[in-house]
Amino acid sequence: MSATRPETVFTPRAAVLNAAMYVSRRHLEDMLVSALKGKLHIVIQGESGTGKSWLYKKVLQDMKAHFVIVNMANASRFGTITAALKNAVDRNGEAVKTGYEEEKTAGVNVIVASAEVKHTGQYVVGQADPFEECLLHLRKKAGNNLAALVFDNLEAAFTDELLKELANLLILCDDEVYARYDVHILIVGATKDIKEYFYKTPHHMTVSNRLYELPEVARLSQSESVELLQRGLLDQLKYEIDDFDELCKHVAWITDRVPQMLHEYGLELSNLAEENSRAIDADLLKRTDQFWMFRNLTHPYDVIEHHMNERETRAGRRNQALYALSRVDREFFRPQEVEQLVRNAFPLSTRNTKLNIPQILAAFAKSIHPLIRRSPKGDAYTFVDPRYRVVLRLMLLLTAQEGVEKRALYR
């Protein structure tokens, strides 16, 4: 019996790298290492939960780098990136000394008496701005090793004013006052086309020439998700599993192979397995589906419920379109692809019938609670939140009469 606990194995949203469960992405890691040997600032982007933070932390740790992370949610909260930088430096024990007092003693000789007079003077210390203080702190801590300043969660501060400030900081890095510290800048976020944003901003279009954009950090491959599940469920927790191959297919499909969701599901499954004599079978997977949806996916569930047919209709075309969206396995999809999925799943009710799928998808996108959004290029769509696709797979069930049933959230 393993003494390892589920919460130490499956660690969704963990700020600290879980090295034992880290699945290597050699191509991205090699490209990041190569970029860190260059002089351009590095952009790392990908959907929420895809493992961006673990990726750069793993690479920086392997390179024995010293790095400071500035959460851009603090920049939004404090109003400026400069304030967030000062906060980050102060938290790392490098508070700036703004001045000092000097006390002098002078002897006074008079005919009848002699006394000492104390004089206190305030002297202002030459002070670097918070950005330079942060770079200085990093260089001192790193010594001769790599030093990096990471702006993480960029999407939390994606406003014109804060992006303009970020652009100014990036431009300043070429100034000899700041360049002498030789600190690499990493910009990390779920916002796409960061480089394109700066390119389209006339005053700061030169910033785009200073950026290197790593390929998108996306969901895991099927084999990578199997590796993660094997490490956690078999190697570390040592559970008895009826059919490991079928388990991997199910979990990879349900979680869409998003690392954070794999960890969430793995933790839910492991906790239930602990109550089930450390054994996992098909029934336990069904229970895990329900528990995970209830604990982690209530908001996406409500959004999808909002888009379903309000009453039973003969065809329930919106429900059929939603079911077809659950079958989509690509990031971007076009109306004709969704229509083909609808016809494949519901051959009898769609035969010789116009389906109006483009109008249905447009309605999903224009709703007060949009489920999908148009791609900036072409007529394709993508999910507003990757969890919507996951909940569609958990929530909607196909009936024998070509209907679509909704799995209840509470049971």
N, C-alpha and C positions, 0 to 999 in steps of 0.2 A: 504494500500500500504506500502510495506517495504521500509525503508530509507537506508537499507544496499546496498552497491554497489557490483557488481560482483567481482571486483578486490580485495576486502577484504575477499571474501568467497573462491573463487577458486584461489589458490596461487601457481602455478607451480614454481619449483626451488627456493622457498622461503627459505632463510637461517634460519629464525626464525621459531620456531615451531608454527603452526597454530592450537592451542589447540581445537578450536571450530570444526575443520574439521578433527581432528585426529581420525582415526579408530583404536580402540584397537586391538592388536594381543596378546591376553592374554598369549598364550603358549610361544611365543618368549620373551615377557616381563618378565614372571616369570623365564625363564631360564637365562636371562641376570641379573636379580636381584640376583639370586642364585650365578651366576658366580662372581658378584661383591663382594660377601661376602667371596669368596675364595682368593687364592693367585696367580692363574695363570693369564697370560695376555690373553686378550679376542680378538678373531678375529670375525668380523661381515662382511659377504660378501653376495653379491647378485647383480643381474643385475642393470644397471643404471636406476634410477627412481623408484625403488621398495620401497623406504621409509626407507632406512638404517639410514640416519641421523636423521630423525624425531623419529625413534624408540629409539636410544640411548639418544637423547636429552630429550625425554619424561621420560624415566626411570631415568636418572640422575637428572632431575629436581624434580621428585617425591621423590627421595631419598635425596633431599636437598644437593646434591653434588656440589662442585666447580670444574669446569673443564676448561681446555684450549684446543682449537682445533688447531692442526698444519696441515695446508693444504699441502699435499705432492707435490702439483704442485709447491709450493715455494721451496721445497727441490730440485726439478729438475731444477728450475729457478736459484737458488743460487749455486747449485752444491753440496751441502751437507745438511744433516738433521740438523747438528749442527748449520749451518747458519739460517735455518728455525726456529729452536728452539729459537735462540737469537732474531730473528725478532718477534716471538710470545711473548716472555717475554717483550721486549721493548715496543711493542704495548699495553701491559697490564699495562704499567706504572711502570715497575720494571727494568729500565735501570741500568746496572751494573756500580758502581763507581770503576774506575780503579786506582785512586790515590788521594792524597790530598797534599796541600801545607801548610807548617807551617811557620809562620813569627815570628822571635824572635827579641827582642830588647836588646842590650848590652850596658852598660855604659862604656865609655873610659875616664880615668882620666890622664891627663898630667899636667905638671907644670903650663902651661899658659892657658889651656883651658879644657873644659869638653864637650863631644859631645855624641850623640847616633848613633849607627851603627845598621842598620836593616839587618837581614840575613834571606833569604828565602831558605827552603830546600824541596825537592820533596821526598815523601815517597810512595812506592808502597803498595797498599792494597792487602792482601792475597785474591786471586780471585778464586771462584769456576768456573768450566767449565760451558758452557751454559746449558747442560743437568741438572746438579745439581742445577743451578740457577732456572731453570724452576720448578723442583720438590720442591725447597724451597719456591718459589712463591706460588705454589699450596697449600702447607701445611699451609702457613701463612694465605692465604685467606680462606681455608676450616675450619681452627680451628680444632674442634673435629669431623667434618663431613667428609664424603667421599670426596676424591680428585682423579681426573682422568685426565690423559693426553691422548688425542685422536689424533691418526695419521689418518687423513681422506684422501680419494681419493688416496689410495695406488697405483692404476693403473697408476697414473701420474708419479710415480717414480719407476716403476718396472724394474730396471736395476741391474746388479750384484753388482755394487759398492754401490749404495744406499741401497740395501737390505742387503749387508754385514754390512754396518754401522748400519742399524736398528737392525740386529742380535746382534751386539756388545752392543748396548744400552740395549737390553733386557737382555743380560747376565749380564751387570753391575748392573741391578736391584737387583741381589742377593748379591752384595757387600754391606757390612754394612754401608759404607759411603752413599750409595744411598737408601738402603732398609729402613733406619731410617725414611724417609719421608712418607713411607706407601702410595704411589701413585699408583693407578691402571692404567695400560696401555691398551688402546683399539686401535685395528688396523682395519680400515674400508676401504673396497674397492670393486670394481666390479670384481676384479681378483679372479678366483677360485683356490682352492687347495693351499692356502697360506702356510698352515702348511706342506703340502706335499713338497712344494718348499724347505723349510728349512730342511726338513728331508733328501732330496736328496743332500744337500750341505754338503760335508764331514767335512769342517772346523767348520760348525755351526750346525751340526745335533742335538746337545743337545738343540738347541732352540725349536725344535718341542715339547720337553717334558715340555716346559714352557708355551705352548699355549693351550687355550681352544677355540674350534671353534664352534660358535653358528650355529644352523641349518640355511640353506640359507634363507635370507629374499627375498621371492618371491612375485609374483603378488597376489592381493587380491582374496579372494573367491568370488563367485557370491553374496552371502548375504552381504559380506563386501562392495562390490562395490555398492550395492543397498543402504546400510546404508549411504555411502558417498554422493550419489546423492540425497537421501532424505533430509539429513541435509542441503545440499547446495541449492537445487532447491525449496524444499517445506518449510522446517523449517525456513531458514534464508531469502531467497529471495521471498518466497511465490508466486511462479508463478502458473498460471493456466495451467494445463497439460492435454491434451486430454486423453492419455492412459499411465499412469506412468509405469505400468508393461512392456509394449512394449518398452517404452523409455529406461528402465533399461536394457532390453535384448539387444537392439541395441547398446547402448553406451558401455556396458560391452564387447560385441563382437568386436566392432570397436577398442576399446582402449586396448584390450587384458587384461583388468583389472589391468593394470600397474598404480599405484597411480599417478605418475607424468602426465601420459597421460590422466587419468581421470580428473585431474585438468585443463590441457590444454583444453581438449574438453569442460569441464563444463564452463570454462571462455568464450570460443568462443560461445557456445550455449547461455549463459546468456547475452552476449553483443548483440547478435541478438534478443533475447527475449525482451530486453529493447526497441528495435526499432519496436517490433511487439505487442505493447499494453500488454506486459508482459505475453504473451500467447505462449505456445509451442505446435505445432502439427507436423504431419509427414513431411509436406513440409519444416518446419523449420529445422528438423533434416537433411534432404537432403542438405539444404544450409550449415548447420554446417559442414557436412562431407567435402564438397568442400572447404570451407573457412579454416578449420583446416588443411587439406592436403596441401593447398597452403601456409599457413603461417608457418607451423612447419615441413613439411615432404618433402621438395623439393629434398634434397640429396638422401634419400631412394627411392624416385620416380625415379630419374635419374638412380640409380643403377639397379632397376628392369627393367626399360625400356631398359637398356643395355643388359639384359639377354633374352628379348623377341625375337621371331622369326623375322628376319630382313625383311622378305616378307611373304605374305600370302601363306600358304601351305594347302594342302587338309586337313591334320589333325592338323597342328600347335602343334606338340607334346610338344615342349618346353613351349608353352603358357598353354597347358593343365597341364603340370607338375607344372608350377607356380601357376595356379589356385588351384591345389590340395594342394600345400604347404600352401595356404591361409586357407585351411580347417583344417590344423593340429592344434590340441589344446594341444599338449604336448611339453615339452621342447626338448626332444630327440625323433627322429623318424628314422625309417629304410626304405630302398628303397622299400621293399615289402609292407610296410604300405602306402607309397605314391602311389605305383602302384595301390593298391586297391582303394584308393581315386580317382585316375584318371579313373579307370574303372567304379566306381559308378557314377561319374559326366558325363562321356561320353560313355555310354554303346554301342551306335551304331558304333561309329568310332573306338572303341577298341576291338570289338568282334572278336575272333579268330585271334588276331594280337599280335605279339611280340612288346613290348613297349620300351625296352631298358632304363628303368627308372634309373638303376644304373649308366649308362654312362651319362645320362642327369644331374643327381645330382652331379656326379664327375666334370662335366664341370662347374656347378654353383659354386663349391667349389674351382676350380683351376683358375678361371678367375682372371684377373687383378683387378677386383672389385668383390671379392667373396661375394656371397649372404648367403651361409651356410658354415659350417666347420665341419670336422669330430670330433666326440667325441674321447677323448683320450682312451676310453675304448670301444672296440667292433667296429661294423660297422655302428653305428648310426651317425646321423648328428644333428646339432643344428643351429639356425640362428646366424649369426655373430653379428647382432644387432636386438633386439626385435622389433624395428620400422619397419623392413623389413616385418615382418608378418602382422603388422598393415596396412602398405601401400598396400600390396597385397589384403587385404580385402576391402580397399577403392577403389582401382584402377581397379581391374579386374571384369568384368561383364560377366555372362554366357548368350549366345544368344540362341534363340529357335532352331537353327540349329547345336547345340553342338560346337559353336565357342566361342572364348574368345575375348571380346572387351576391349579396354583400355579407361578408363575415362580420359578425358583431365585434365591436371593440371590447366590450365588457362581457365576461363570461364567468 
